[in-house]
Amino acid sequence: MDDLSNWYIRRSRRRFWKPESDADKNAAYATLYECLVTVAHLLAPFTPFLAEAMYRNLVGSVDPDAVDPSICAIGRWQTPPPSTAD
């Protein structure tokens, strides 16, 4: 996680700090969000309480109704929508 955050944040710093909110800035935030939620899922078997806190903070800040207490630790992996495939 440290490598992801350091590398991606440093590489995308200008995209995050832009004064205007355009598609490029939103895409950078969306990519970081997806990566952090995936890391929370990967951490769940090893550090369930930390992973659950990360997941609730990330997902709960976007959609409070979507936070299910059991979804991070024992939830199933979702299949990605076809629109996200290259």
N, C-alpha and C positions, 0 to 999 in steps of 0.2 A: 504494500500500500504506500509505503514511503517513496519508492521509486516512481510509482504512478503519479502521486501527488506532486512530487518535486519536478519530475520531467514535464508532465502535462501542464502544470500551473506555470512553470517558467516559460515553456514554449508558447502558451496561450495568454500570457500576461497582458499583452496589448489588446487582445480580443475581449478580455474581461473588463479592462479599465477604460474602454471606449465610452465617451460621454453619451453617445446615442445608442438606442436599443434597436439593433437591426437583426436581420436573419442570421448573420455570422455570429454575433454575440449570443443570441438565443441557442444556436446550434452548439456552441462551445459549452454553455451551461447545461444543455440537455445531455451532451456526451459525458460530462463529468458526473452528472446525476446518475445516469445509467451505470457508469463504472462503480460508483460508490454503493449503489443498491446491490449490484452483483457481488461486490466484496463483502457486504453484510451477509448475503446468502452463503458465500463460501466460508466465512468465519463461523457461522452458526454451529456447526458440529464441534468446534474446538473451543470457542469462547461464546457460549450462548447468550450470556447477559450483556456483554459488550455488543454483540451483533444485534441483539434485540433493541438496545438503546439507539444504535446507529440507524437501524431500519425505521424505528418509530419517529426519530427526529427528521430523517430524510422524507419518508413517505407521508408522515403526518403533517408536515409543513406544506405539502402540496395538496393533499386531499385527506382531511381528517376522518372522513367516513371510510376510507380504504384501509385503515390500520386495523388489522385483525391480530390479536395477541399471539396467535399460534402460527401465523403465516411465515415468519422468517425462519424459525427453528425447525418446524416440521412441515412447512408448506411445500407443495410440489413446484417443480420448475415449470414455468409456463412456456408454451411454444410461441415463438415470435410471430407476429403478424406477417403475412406475405409481403406487405408494402415495405417492410424494412430490409428485405433481401436485395442484394445487389443485382 
